[in-house]
Amino acid sequence: MTLLFDDRQVAATLDAPTTVAAMRDALLAAHAGRLVAPPRASAPLAGGRMVLTAGQLTDEWYGFRSYDTLGHPAGEQLVVLHDARTGVVRAIAVGAELGSRRTGGLGAVAVDALARPDAATLGVIGSGGQAWTQVWATAAVRPLREVTVHSRSAARRESFAARVRAELGVPARAVGSAAEAVRDRDVVVLATTSVTPVLAAADLAPGTHVNTVGFKQVHRHEFGTDLLDAADLLVTDSPAQAAAYDPPLLTAVGPYPGRLRDLGAVLAGAVPGRTGADQVSVFCSTGLAGTEVALLDRLVRVGATAV
């Protein structure tokens, strides 16, 4: 029987530790060559694109995620999990929650691997779903002492801070500027839809770790080259996807090519991560293919009740 999950079942079952563990396992599998994770593919549509990411964990599962860029308010993603031995569709997830938690989980793995061990304060620029899952997952890998959040909407950032306090039990406050949100923070998350920089690297303290979730291409980017210049360590979850962007990523031009390390390799100890308390580290989230399917597989394994 094929299991069908909606956002309600995903949210009720996938807690942060489970999600982070699944993403760590997927990154290590990709580094070891067990997870086949090609760059995403897309097809043009009137007014946007249809996007497909696919992945395969050798001898266990394969599957895909599909979504569009048409901008429908109720637009949904589809994730399909096949059994690698039989080809049978084991499970389908419809909605946005699985993909959002997957991105948050990848971000938390980056925080755990790259932020200082004593990191306890988090600054967020952005107050949407992606910003939320970054904080939600990061709270599973670091004992957060305080969260500060800034976004364009005062009402949304106040609501975001209230949610952090209510659901995570972490002190949180909304602030009036991006500079105030990131000042003296151990970890910073950029999760916006901005096509121009929302962060000045000069506002970061020594030793800060930064997760970037939004746009990061040469023609649109939520951070500027000043952040890349300030970074002692640049890391991504998918070097293949990073190299495939068209237009290219900021990290693919100027003096930056060759600096982008693989998070899976850092986790495996094949390349160094942070080596000093004052180093600034930056995680460029590009979306390792197959991780949505890996998370759906984990959802099935932990015994979620389907629709």
C-alpha positions as a printed Julia matrix, in Angstrom:
307×3 Matrix{Float64}:
  0.0    0.0     0.0
  1.25   3.46   -0.86
  1.24   5.81    2.12
  0.05   9.38    1.58
  1.1   12.23    3.88
 -0.02  15.83    4.09
  1.52  18.73    5.99
 -0.41  17.88    9.14
  1.03  14.37    9.36
  4.54  15.6     8.55
  4.43  18.29   11.24
  3.01  15.9    13.82
  5.68  13.24   13.27
  8.97  14.77   12.13
 10.58  16.35   15.15
 13.81  18.34   14.86
 16.26  15.68   16.13
 14.86  13.09   13.7
 15.05  15.55   10.82
 18.61  16.64   11.6
 19.77  13.03   11.95
 18.24  12.12    8.57
 19.96  15.06    6.88
 23.31  14.25    8.47
 23.01  10.65    7.25
 22.14  11.85    3.72
 25.12  14.22    3.57
 27.49  11.47    4.69
 25.94   9.06    2.17
 26.45  11.6    -0.62
 30.08  12.06    0.35
 30.59   8.27    0.41
 29.02   7.92   -3.04
 26.0    5.99   -1.8
 23.52   8.8    -2.42
 23.14   9.68   -6.09
 22.22  13.38   -6.07
 22.38  15.13   -9.46
 21.63  18.86   -9.85
 17.98  19.81  -10.19
 16.32  19.87  -13.61
 13.58  22.17  -14.82
 11.17  22.67  -17.7
  9.83  26.07  -18.8
  6.15  26.83  -18.29
  4.09  29.9   -19.09
  4.96  32.22  -16.24
  7.55  30.02  -14.54
  9.18  26.61  -14.42
  8.48  23.06  -13.3
 11.41  21.92  -11.16
 12.46  18.35  -10.39
 15.05  17.03   -7.95
 15.81  13.32   -7.83
 17.95  11.05   -5.69
 18.8    7.43   -5.09
 20.21   5.71   -2.03
 21.95   2.63   -3.39
 19.89  -0.57   -2.92
 17.39   1.14   -0.63
 15.25   3.79   -2.31
 14.93   6.32   -5.09
 12.51   9.11   -5.74
 11.93  12.74   -6.58
 10.46  16.06   -5.55
  8.58  18.3    -7.97
  7.43  21.89   -7.56
  6.72  24.94   -9.68
  7.75  28.59   -9.66
  4.39  29.93  -10.88
  3.74  31.65   -7.58
  0.33  30.15   -6.78
 -0.56  30.94   -3.14
 -1.79  27.37   -2.65
  0.9   25.74   -4.82
  2.05  22.41   -3.4
  5.15  20.27   -3.7
  5.14  16.54   -4.35
  7.69  14.06   -2.94
  7.6   10.43   -4.09
  9.51   7.54   -2.47
 10.14   4.28   -4.39
 11.49   1.01   -3.01
 14.78   0.4    -4.84
 14.34  -3.38   -4.84
 10.84  -3.5    -6.3
 10.16  -0.08   -7.82
  6.95   0.14   -5.79
  5.91   3.6    -4.62
  6.15   3.36   -0.84
  5.01   6.86    0.06
  3.94  10.25   -1.28
  4.03  13.57    0.58
  1.99  16.53   -0.66
  2.53  20.07    0.64
  5.38  22.3     1.76
  6.19  21.05    5.26
  8.5   18.18    4.32
 10.67  20.37    2.07
 10.81  23.19    4.6
 11.85  20.86    7.43
 14.44  19.25    5.18
 16.06  22.66    4.51
 15.98  23.48    8.21
 17.58  20.15    9.01
 20.4   20.73    6.53
 20.98  24.16    8.07
 21.16  22.67   11.55
 23.71  20.08   10.42
 25.8   22.99    9.12
 25.44  24.82   12.44
 26.43  21.71   14.37
 29.47  21.12   12.17
 30.68  24.7    11.73
 29.48  26.95   14.55
 31.48  27.24   17.75
 30.6   24.49   20.25
 29.47  27.14   22.76
 27.21  28.98   20.28
 24.01  29.97   22.08
 22.63  33.14   20.45
 20.91  33.23   17.07
 20.02  36.19   14.86
 17.52  35.76   12.04
 16.76  37.99    9.08
 13.45  36.83    7.66
 10.25  35.65    9.33
  8.75  33.14    6.9
  8.53  29.35    6.93
 12.15  28.79    5.96
 13.36  31.1     8.72
 11.22  29.2    11.21
 12.54  25.72   10.35
 16.12  26.99   10.56
 15.52  28.11   14.15
 13.43  25.01   14.96
 16.19  22.67   13.79
 19.09  24.71   15.19
 17.52  24.48   18.65
 18.08  20.72   18.41
 21.87  21.07   18.01
 22.67  24.05   20.23
 21.13  25.13   23.58
 19.87  28.5    22.41
 19.86  31.27   24.98
 18.24  33.97   22.83
 16.89  34.57   19.34
 16.62  37.98   17.7
 14.63  38.44   14.49
 14.18  41.19   11.95
 12.03  41.31    8.82
 10.31  44.02    6.81
  6.98  43.46    8.54
  6.92  44.49   12.19
  3.83  42.37   12.78
  5.39  39.25   11.26
  8.64  39.56   13.18
  6.73  40.05   16.43
  4.65  36.96   15.63
  7.8   35.01   14.79
  9.44  35.91   18.1
  6.28  34.93   19.96
  6.26  31.55   18.21
  9.89  30.89   19.17
  9.04  31.63   22.8
  5.87  29.54   22.77
  6.97  26.48   20.78
 10.7   26.28   21.52
 10.79  27.82   24.99
 13.64  30.09   23.91
 13.7   33.81   24.78
 13.17  35.76   21.57
 12.64  39.37   20.59
 11.85  41.23   17.39
 14.21  44.08   16.52
 13.99  47.05   14.19
 17.0   46.49   11.93
 19.08  43.74   10.37
 22.18  45.12   12.07
 20.55  44.78   15.47
 19.39  41.25   14.67
 22.9   39.97   13.88
 25.04  42.06   16.24
 27.0   39.89   18.71
 25.21  36.73   17.58
 26.98  33.35   17.53
 24.83  32.09   14.63
 23.06  34.12   11.94
 20.38  32.9     9.53
 19.48  34.71    6.31
 16.16  33.36    5.04
 14.62  36.04    2.86
 13.27  36.53   -0.64
 15.38  39.64   -1.11
 17.33  40.02   -4.36
 19.66  42.61   -2.8
 21.86  42.24    0.29
 20.12  42.42    3.67
 23.3   41.95    5.69
 26.48  43.97    6.14
 29.37  41.69    7.01
 30.85  44.46    9.16
 27.97  43.92   11.6
 29.06  40.34   12.34
 31.15  39.52   15.38
 34.32  37.42   15.05
 33.51  33.73   15.19
 29.98  34.02   13.77
 28.53  31.21   11.7
 26.08  32.24    8.94
 23.47  30.1     7.17
 22.25  31.58    3.87
 18.98  30.1     2.61
 17.7   32.64    0.07
 18.96  33.89   -3.29
 22.73  33.77   -3.75
 23.31  34.15   -7.51
 25.26  36.92   -9.22
 22.1   38.7   -10.43
 20.15  38.36   -7.18
 21.54  37.71   -3.73
 20.49  38.28   -0.12
 24.12  38.85    0.88
 27.01  40.56   -0.88
 30.62  39.78   -1.65
 31.58  41.48    1.62
 30.32  38.35    3.42
 32.37  36.08    1.16
 35.42  38.26    1.74
 34.92  38.1     5.51
 34.44  34.32    5.54
 37.31  32.1     6.58
 35.28  29.05    5.56
 32.67  28.65    2.79
 30.65  25.42    2.73
 27.7   24.05    0.75
 25.54  20.95    0.97
 25.81  20.2    -2.76
 28.89  21.23   -4.76
 27.26  19.73   -7.86
 24.19  21.93   -7.49
 26.33  24.96   -6.66
 28.28  24.49   -9.89
 25.12  24.02  -11.96
 23.4   27.34  -11.23
 22.7   29.52  -14.25
 23.25  32.43  -13.69
 26.08  31.28  -11.42
 26.42  31.62   -7.68
 28.39  34.5    -6.24
 30.91  31.9    -5.08
 31.56  30.84   -8.69
 32.98  34.16   -9.88
 35.79  36.53   -8.98
 38.28  35.23   -6.4
 35.9   32.7    -4.83
 35.97  29.57   -7.07
 37.71  26.72   -5.32
 36.88  27.99   -1.82
 33.5   26.23   -1.5
 33.84  23.06    0.57
 31.47  20.1     0.79
 29.57  19.83    4.07
 29.49  16.04    3.74
 33.28  16.01    3.47
 33.54  18.18    6.58
 31.26  15.78    8.47
 33.37  12.81    7.33
 36.59  14.52    8.39
 37.91  14.5     4.84
 38.34  18.29    4.77
 38.75  20.66    7.71
 35.91  22.7     9.12
 36.3   25.44   11.71
 39.82  25.55   13.14
 39.6   28.7    15.27
 37.1   30.39   17.57
 37.27  33.72   15.73
 36.75  32.32   12.24
 33.65  33.37   10.31
 32.0   30.43    8.58
 29.29  30.61    5.91
 26.98  27.81    4.79
 25.51  28.35    1.32
 22.39  26.17    1.25
 21.75  24.96   -2.31
 19.61  21.89   -1.66
 21.26  18.49   -1.87
 19.07  16.45   -4.22
 17.4   13.39   -2.74
 17.23  14.8     0.78
 13.47  15.33    0.6
 13.11  11.67   -0.39
 15.5   10.67    2.41
 13.33  12.56    4.87
 10.16  10.91    3.55
 11.86   7.54    4.0
 12.69   8.5     7.6
  9.08   9.61    8.11
  7.87   6.17    7.02
 10.44   4.46    9.23
  9.42   6.32   12.38
  5.88   5.08   11.87
  3.86   8.12   10.84
  0.14   7.61   10.36
 -0.78   8.38    6.77
 -3.81  10.26    5.53
